[in-house]
Amino acid sequence: MTDIKNKVQSIDPNTKARSIKELIAKTNNVYEALSVITSRAKQLNVEIKQELHSKLDEFAITSETIEEIQENKEQIEISKFYEKLPNPSIIAMNEFLDGNLEYRQRHEDVSEED
């Protein structure tokens, strides 16, 4: 699992308009470009969720009484960091436009038998 902090340091978390021409420059098909971006966004979402849960599991307390629950400043900082992360689709879009995504088409070879 990669560290998400390194990936998103330079990414603006706000959405902004993108040029369709910029999107289709690599694929010549807007739907194919969006499919690649969507697939990567789903992967990123799973990675971020797993990373967050693994970090928060360190703070898990297995007590049975509610009164014993205490606020942990480290846990709050971790949660705030993940709340401020850009949306996975924004991260995926930047990766695609920067050329950091490798993808291939799934084509079945159709061979003619004579």
SERO-4910 file (N, C-alpha, C, O; in steps of 0.05 Angstrom, whole numbers):
BEGIN
 pado doro    nc1    nc2    nc3   cac1   cac2   cac3    cc1    cc2    cc3    oc1    oc2    oc3
  Met    A     17    -23      0      0      0      0     18     25      0     37     27     15
  Thr    A     11     43    -17     27     67    -19     18     88      1     -5     88      9
  Asp    A     35    105      8     29    127     26     15    149     11     26    161     -7
  Ile    A    -10    154     18    -26    174      4    -16    202      8    -22    220     -9
  Lys    A     -2    207     30      8    234     35     26    244     13     24    268      5
  Asn    A     43    227      3     61    236    -19     47    242    -45     56    259    -60
  Lys    A     25    228    -50     10    231    -75     -5    258    -76     -7    269    -98
  Val    A    -15    267    -54    -35    289    -55    -24    315    -45    -39    334    -43
  Gln    A      1    317    -40     12    342    -29      9    366    -48      3    388    -40
  Ser    A     12    361    -74     10    383    -93    -17    386   -107    -20    402   -125
  Ile    A    -36    369    -99    -62    369   -112    -81    389    -98    -84    388    -73
  Asp    A    -94    406   -114   -114    424   -103   -140    408    -98   -150    395   -116
  Pro    A   -150    408    -73   -174    391    -67   -200    402    -78   -220    388    -76
  Asn    A   -199    425    -91   -224    436   -102   -228    427   -131   -208    423   -145
  Thr    A   -253    423   -138   -259    415   -165   -256    439   -184   -259    462   -176
  Lys    A   -249    433   -209   -246    454   -228   -253    443   -256   -252    419   -260
  Ala    A   -261    461   -273   -269    453   -300   -245    442   -316   -222    452   -313
  Arg    A   -249    422   -331   -228    410   -348   -236    411   -377   -260    410   -383
  Ser    A   -217    412   -394   -222    412   -423   -226    383   -432   -211    365   -426
  Ile    A   -247    380   -448   -252    353   -459   -229    345   -478   -222    322   -479
  Lys    A   -218    364   -492   -196    358   -510   -172    348   -495   -157    330   -504
  Glu    A   -168    359   -471   -146    350   -454   -150    321   -445   -131    306   -442
  Leu    A   -175    314   -439   -182    287   -430   -178    266   -452   -168    245   -448
  Ile    A   -187    273   -476   -186    253   -498   -160    253   -513   -157    239   -533
  Ala    A   -140    269   -505   -115    270   -520   -101    243   -520    -88    237   -540
  Lys    A   -104    227   -499    -90    202   -498   -106    178   -508    -95    159   -518
  Thr    A   -133    180   -506   -149    157   -513   -166    161   -539   -176    142   -550
  Asn    A   -170    186   -547   -187    193   -570   -216    186   -565   -232    185   -584
  Asn    A   -223    181   -540   -251    174   -534   -256    183   -505   -243    174   -486
  Val    A   -275    201   -502   -281    212   -476   -291    191   -457   -285    192   -433
  Tyr    A   -307    172   -467   -318    151   -449   -296    132   -439   -296    123   -416
  Glu    A   -277    127   -456   -254    110   -448   -237    124   -427   -229    112   -407
  Ala    A   -233    150   -431   -217    166   -411   -232    166   -385   -219    162   -364
  Leu    A   -258    171   -385   -273    171   -360   -274    144   -347   -275    142   -322
  Ser    A   -274    123   -363   -274     96   -352   -248     90   -337   -248     78   -316
  Val    A   -226     99   -349   -199     95   -336   -198    111   -310   -189    101   -290
  Ile    A   -207    136   -311   -207    153   -287   -225    141   -266   -217    141   -242
  Thr    A   -248    132   -273   -267    120   -254   -255     95   -241   -258     92   -216
  Ser    A   -243     78   -256   -231     54   -245   -209     61   -226   -207     48   -204
  Arg    A   -192     80   -232   -171     88   -214   -182    101   -189   -171     97   -167
  Ala    A   -203    117   -192   -215    129   -168   -226    108   -149   -224    111   -125
  Lys    A   -238     87   -160   -248     65   -143   -224     52   -128   -227     45   -105
  Gln    A   -202     47   -142   -178     35   -130   -168     54   -107   -162     44    -86
  Leu    A   -166     79   -113   -157     98    -93   -175     99    -69   -166    101    -46
  Asn    A   -201     98    -73   -220     99    -51   -216     75    -33   -216     78     -8
  Val    A   -211     51    -44   -206     27    -28   -180     30    -13   -178     23     11
  Glu    A   -159     40    -26   -133     44    -13   -134     63     10   -123     58     32
  Ile    A   -148     86      6   -150    106     27   -166     95     50   -159     99     74
  Lys    A   -187     81     45   -204     69     66   -188     49     82   -189     49    107
  Gln    A   -173     31     69   -157     11     83   -135     25    100   -130     17    122
  Glu    A   -122     45     88   -101     59    103   -112     73    127   -100     72    149
  Leu    A   -135     86    125   -147    100    147   -155     80    169   -150     84    193
  His    A   -168     58    161   -176     38    181   -152     25    195   -153     20    219
  Ser    A   -130     21    180   -107      9    193    -94     28    213    -85     20    234
  Lys    A    -95     54    207    -84     74    226   -102     77    250    -93     81    273
  Leu    A   -128     76    246   -147     80    268   -150     55    285   -158     57    309
  Asp    A   -143     32    274   -144      7    290   -124      7    313   -128     -7    333
  Glu    A   -103     23    310    -83     25    331    -95     37    357    -86     32    379
  Phe    A   -116     53    353   -129     67    375   -154     52    386   -167     62    404
  Ala    A   -160     29    374   -184     15    382   -182      6    411   -162     -5    420
  Ile    A   -203     11    426   -205      3    454   -227    -17    456   -249    -12    447
  Thr    A   -221    -39    469   -242    -60    472   -252    -60    501   -250    -79    515
  Ser    A   -264    -38    508   -277    -36    535   -307    -36    531   -318    -30    510
  Glu    A   -320    -44    552   -349    -47    550   -365    -24    560   -389    -22    556
  Thr    A   -352     -5    573   -367     18    583   -362     43    567   -339     48    558
  Ile    A   -383     58    563   -381     81    546   -366    103    561   -353    120    548
  Glu    A   -367    104    587   -354    125    603   -324    125    600   -311    146    605
  Glu    A   -312    103    592   -283    101    590   -272    112    564   -247    113    561
  Ile    A   -289    119    546   -279    129    520   -267    156    523   -279    174    534
  Gln    A   -242    159    513   -228    184    515   -220    194    488   -216    178    469
  Glu    A   -218    219    485   -209    230    460   -179    229    458   -164    235    477
  Asn    A   -169    220    436   -141    218    431   -133    238    410   -144    238    388
  Lys    A   -115    256    416   -108    278    398    -96    267    372   -101    278    350
  Glu    A    -80    246    373    -69    234    349    -91    223    331    -90    227    306
  Gln    A   -110    210    342   -132    199    327   -148    222    313   -157    219    290
  Ile    A   -152    243    328   -167    266    316   -151    278    293   -163    286    273
  Glu    A   -125    281    296   -108    292    275   -109    274    250   -110    284    227
  Ile    A   -107    248    254   -109    229    231   -135    232    217   -136    234    192
  Ser    A   -157    234    232   -183    237    220   -186    263    205   -197    263    183
  Lys    A   -176    284    216   -177    310    202   -161    310    176   -170    321    156
  Phe    A   -138    297    177   -122    295    152   -137    281    130   -138    290    107
  Tyr    A   -150    258    136   -164    243    116   -190    258    107   -199    254     85
  Glu    A   -201    274    124   -224    290    116   -217    312     96   -233    319     79
  Lys    A   -192    322     98   -183    344     81   -171    334     55   -165    350     37
  Leu    A   -169    308     51   -157    297     27   -176    304      3   -200    305      6
  Pro    A   -164    307    -20   -180    311    -44   -196    285    -50   -188    263    -42
  Asn    A   -218    289    -63   -235    266    -71   -219    247    -88   -203    257   -104
  Pro    A   -222    221    -85   -207    202   -102   -210    207   -132   -192    201   -147
  Ser    A   -233    217   -141   -236    223   -169   -219    246   -178   -209    247   -201
  Ile    A   -214    266   -160   -196    288   -167   -167    278   -169   -152    286   -186
  Ile    A   -160    261   -150   -133    249   -151   -129    233   -176   -108    235   -189
  Ala    A   -149    216   -183   -147    200   -207   -146    217   -233   -131    210   -251
  Met    A   -161    238   -233   -161    256   -256   -133    269   -260   -123    270   -282
  Asn    A   -121    277   -238    -94    289   -240    -73    268   -248    -56    274   -264
  Glu    A    -76    244   -238    -57    222   -246    -60    217   -276    -40    213   -290
  Phe    A    -85    217   -286    -90    211   -315    -78    234   -332    -65    228   -352
  Leu    A    -84    258   -324    -74    281   -341    -44    285   -339    -32    294   -358
  Asp    A    -32    276   -317     -3    278   -314     12    255   -327     36    255   -329
  Gly    A     -3    235   -337      9    212   -350     20    192   -330     38    176   -337
  Asn    A     10    191   -306     19    172   -286      3    147   -284      9    129   -268
  Leu    A    -17    144   -302    -33    120   -302    -26    102   -326    -23    112   -348
  Glu    A    -22     77   -320    -19     58   -342    -44     42   -344    -55     32   -325
  Tyr    A    -54     39   -368    -78     24   -373    -76     10   -399    -60     17   -417
  Arg    A    -93    -10   -402    -94    -24   -428   -123    -32   -433   -139    -34   -415
  Gln    A   -128    -36   -459   -155    -43   -466   -158    -73   -466   -140    -88   -472
  Arg    A   -182    -81   -458   -188   -109   -458   -202   -117   -484   -226   -114   -487
  His    A   -186   -126   -503   -197   -135   -528   -192   -164   -531   -170   -174   -526
  Glu    A   -213   -178   -538   -209   -207   -544   -201   -209   -573   -213   -197   -591
  Asp    A   -180   -225   -577   -171   -229   -605   -191   -247   -619   -197   -269   -611
  Val    A   -201   -236   -640   -220   -251   -657   -205   -261   -681   -197   -246   -698
  Ser    A   -201   -287   -681   -186   -299   -704   -206   -313   -721   -223   -328   -712
  Glu    A   -202   -309   -747   -220   -322   -766   -209   -349   -773   -185   -352   -780
  Glu    A   -225   -369   -770   -217   -396   -778   -230   -404   -804   -254   -403   -807
  Asp    A   -213   -411   -823   -224   -418   -850   -223   -447   -854   -231   -457   -875
***
